[in-house]
Amino acid sequence: MENLPELLVANWNNYPRINARLWEFRTENQAVKLLDSLSRCIPRGLGRSYGDCSLEKNIISTPDFKRFIALDQKQEILECEAGISLDQILRTIIPRGLFLPVTPGTRHVTLGGAIASDVHGKNHHLHGAFGRHVLSLLLLTPGGEVIDCSREKNAEIFYAVCGGMGLLGLILSARIRLMPIQSTYISQLTIPAENLDHLMDLFETHEQSTYSVAWLDLLSRGRNFGHGLFMLGEHCLSGEITSKDLRRREKFGINIPFFMPGWIMNEHGLRAFNNLYHLRGKSGPGRSFPDLDDFFYPLDKVHNWNRFYGRKGFLQYQFVLPKEHSRLGLEKIQAHIQASGILPFLAVLKLLGPQAGPLSFPLQGYTLALDFPIKPGLSAMLSALDRLVHNLGGRIYLAKDARMSKLDFRRGYPEISRFLELKNKLDPKNKMASLQSKRLGLCAKPY
Ligand SMILES: Cc1cc2nc3c(=O)[nH]c(=O)nc-3n(C[C@H](O)[C@H](O)[C@H](O)COP(=O)(O)OP(=O)(O)OC[C@H]3O[C@@H](n4cnc5c(N)ncnc54)[C@H](O)[C@@H]3O)c2cc1C
């Protein structure tokens, strides 16, 4: 095997950073040989996870394995190699009147990464996570076997691979179901929410709306806690919008050219940002017609926005609480964050539906994602949040984790033994391992 130099590698939040070898491949044969030659490795797509789930000394880098295999426009089924990005897929399917039935908040993730994290979008409460729309996939196991998995064939493996964080093998390709769209616009209703109760009432009243998401001002206190903006969306039908409705905005793209100094993220900066956001809701409920990029991928317009957080990087803390504990739980968590004085830059709330595979993150309830710049005291504060989340029956998203303890992980994911039984069968030597899986004890045998 060639002698590859090590590179400094980090995922989207720039923490942790490690020296690793990135092994690339272009064909299935090369993938088989590569996997055979490595004793320990983890697949990595576009590194858009936050944390260490795709970090290890030897990384199997998939983005060069990116061919379209088949598109059946009539049946709305697409088959691709797993290193293809959702961006490449969308560029091909949108002009044909098709869209992804589930999409995360960025186009820059690979198909394999979307399946391995079983990513969710703003419609999880109705349409589930990405895996629900995967018809079948080919898995290259650590033993070198290629297994065809679906709900009908090797179903147990199929469910475990969706959300399995690359720990059962390398996803080579997948067939996914697409959805038809009649336009590239969304009919969006934005409703200002006075406080958390109001916000949650809005989610529940509009539970039948396809897309819903809320921005929440976690700096607000007392009766105002949880004021924010609630946003609903439906795909526009053809002819539903007139040219008057379409106040076409210039497409913009901003690049953050270098790491910003850490002081940018102080409390004054956070307040200014939150006030700016809140101004949007001052005029009461409003209808607008953003295009697909503006509605689903607003952050993609600010290239390298992760550099805002400076060289030290940041942590995204995303948890879900069961519905019955969500109101009280969110209040407790907010009180804890405010008392600590370590404030998140952004807080995004979504409603989730039922769980799918054993390691899949969503469960019926509310999920909150919080971005924290890395600073002294953050780790202790988040450890206390972990306890609150787990005491309330919640869990933390593996794709956003760089620090959870083994104990908290086991409490949050009670179906772990089902997953480990499969890992024992498919990967008894723990060939597939990441820094995260070792920290969480996600392995066939103890290290
Ligand atoms: C701006 C932004 C917005 C986001 N919004 C959302 C959101 O709304 N909802 C959501 O759920 N997530 C969201 N995410 C997280 C992101 O969707 C997931 O982390 C996704 O898994 C990243 O895909 P990737 O290709 O970059 O994979 P990586 O980050 O490289 O890897 C993620 C995991 O997938 C595994 N993996 C990758 N490829 C393969 C393969 N071929 N076979 C087996 N395993 C593989 C890796 O081992 C790792 O465990 C967001 C991220 C960003 C940066």
The ligand as a Gaussian input file, in Angstrom:
#p B3LYP/6-31G(d) Opt

LIG

0 1
 C      -25.021000      23.622000       7.989000
 C      -25.411000      22.238000       8.425000
 C      -26.739000      21.924000       8.590000
 C      -27.111000      20.645000       8.997000
 N      -28.428000      20.378000       9.152000
 C      -28.825000      19.161000       9.549000
 C      -30.198000      18.855000       9.689000
 O      -31.069000      19.696000       9.462000
 N      -30.542000      17.589000      10.076000
 C      -29.590000      16.627000      10.306000
 O      -29.969000      15.500000      10.638000
 N      -28.276000      16.884000      10.169000
 C      -27.878000      18.130000       9.803000
 N      -26.539000      18.395000       9.649000
 C      -25.567000      17.310000       9.906000
 C      -25.239000      16.516000       8.629000
 O      -26.373000      16.392000       7.818000
 C      -24.784000      15.101000       9.015000
 O      -23.736000      15.170000       9.925000
 C      -24.348000      14.261000       7.810000
 O      -24.150000      12.943000       8.221000
 C      -23.040000      14.762000       7.181000
 O      -22.768000      14.000000       6.014000
 P      -21.287000      13.887000       5.442000
 O      -21.371000      13.303000       4.071000
 O      -20.579000      15.179000       5.548000
 O      -20.673000      12.790000       6.396000
 P      -19.498000      12.867000       7.497000
 O      -19.717000      14.034000       8.362000
 O      -18.208000      12.770000       6.813000
 O      -19.795000      11.514000       8.293000
 C      -20.945000      11.377000       9.096000
 C      -21.124000       9.901000       9.494000
 O      -21.457000       9.149000       8.333000
 C      -20.569000       8.050000       8.159000
 N      -20.435000       7.837000       6.707000
 C      -20.191000       8.757000       5.751000
 N      -20.189000       8.165000       4.535000
 C      -20.427000       6.844000       4.737000
 C      -20.525000       5.713000       3.870000
 N      -20.404000       5.798000       2.534000
 N      -20.771000       4.499000       4.442000
 C      -20.927000       4.363000       5.772000
 N      -20.842000       5.402000       6.619000
 C      -20.593000       6.630000       6.113000
 C      -19.279000       8.490000       8.847000
 O      -18.509000       7.386000       9.253000
 C      -19.841000       9.262000      10.042000
 O      -20.168000       8.384000      11.075000
 C      -26.121000      19.655000       9.235000
 C      -24.773000      19.968000       9.060000
 C      -24.408000      21.240000       8.661000
 C      -22.946000      21.561000       8.472000

